[in-house]
């Protein structure tokens, strides 16, 4: 399989979306993603065997530059109401404190 052209977001959604929304929207997880705390996600990806070390490293770098991309991947299979609720939470967090991406760019 040629892994260099695949989109990892569908795999990420398949791996984590059920757990992420199992008991409704997980505000604490969204807040951790917003702060750039990805260690649990990166560890799970690395341990899954689905991704090469380079792919895991690339995802970590991409998430560091734009944490919202991880949230977007998690929301890929979410219903419209859940996705909107998470986007509102994200926007509220942006109002309280900028995301890691804003700090890096700023």
C-alpha positions in Angstrom: 0.0 0.0 0.0 1.3 3.4 -0.9 0.8 5.4 2.3 2.3 8.7 1.1 -1.0 9.8 -0.5 -3.6 8.7 2.0 -5.6 11.1 4.2 -5.0 10.2 7.8 -8.1 12.2 9.0 -10.5 9.4 8.1 -8.4 6.9 10.1 -8.2 9.3 13.0 -12.0 9.7 12.9 -12.5 6.0 12.8 -10.1 5.4 15.7 -11.3 8.1 18.1 -14.7 9.6 17.3 -16.7 6.9 19.1 -14.5 7.3 22.2 -14.5 11.1 21.9 -18.3 11.4 21.8 -19.2 8.3 23.8 -20.8 10.3 26.7 -21.6 13.4 24.7 -19.3 16.3 23.9 -16.1 16.0 26.0 -15.3 19.6 26.9 -12.1 18.7 28.7 -10.7 17.0 25.6 -11.6 19.9 23.4 -9.9 22.2 25.8 -6.7 20.0 25.9 -6.7 19.9 22.0 -7.1 23.7 22.0 -4.1 24.0 24.4 -2.0 21.8 22.1 -1.9 18.8 24.5 -1.8 15.9 22.0 0.3 13.3 23.8 -2.5 10.8 24.4 -3.6 11.1 20.7 -0.1 10.8 19.4 0.7 7.8 21.6 -2.5 6.0 20.4 -1.6 6.7 16.8 1.9 5.5 17.2 0.7 2.4 19.0 -2.0 1.6 16.5 0.4 0.2 13.8 -1.6 2.0 11.2 0.9 4.9 10.7 4.6 5.1 10.1 6.8 7.1 12.4 7.0 9.8 9.8 3.2 10.0 9.5 2.8 10.3 13.2 5.5 13.0 13.4 3.8 14.8 10.5 0.4 14.7 12.2 2.0 16.0 15.4 3.6 18.9 13.6 0.4 19.7 11.7 -1.7 19.6 14.9 0.9 21.9 16.7 0.6 24.4 13.9 -3.2 24.2 13.8 -4.9 22.2 16.7 -8.2 22.7 15.0 -7.3 20.1 12.4 -7.4 17.4 15.1 -10.8 18.5 16.2 -12.0 18.6 12.6 -10.8 15.0 12.1 -12.6 13.9 15.2 -15.8 15.7 14.1 -15.7 14.1 10.6 -18.4 11.5 11.5 -20.3 13.6 14.1 -23.8 14.7 13.5 -24.4 18.4 12.7 -25.6 19.4 16.2 -22.6 17.8 17.8 -20.2 19.4 15.3 -21.7 22.8 15.8 -21.6 22.5 19.6 -17.9 21.6 19.4 -17.3 24.6 17.1 -19.0 26.9 19.6 -16.9 25.5 22.4 -13.7 26.1 20.3 -14.8 29.6 19.5 -15.4 30.3 23.2 -12.0 28.9 24.0 -10.5 31.2 21.4 -12.1 34.2 23.2 -10.7 33.2 26.5 -7.2 32.3 25.4 -5.7 31.9 21.9 -5.0 28.4 20.7 -1.4 27.2 20.3 -1.6 27.9 16.6 -2.4 31.6 17.3 0.5 31.8 19.7 2.9 30.2 17.2 1.8 32.5 14.4 1.5 35.6 16.6 
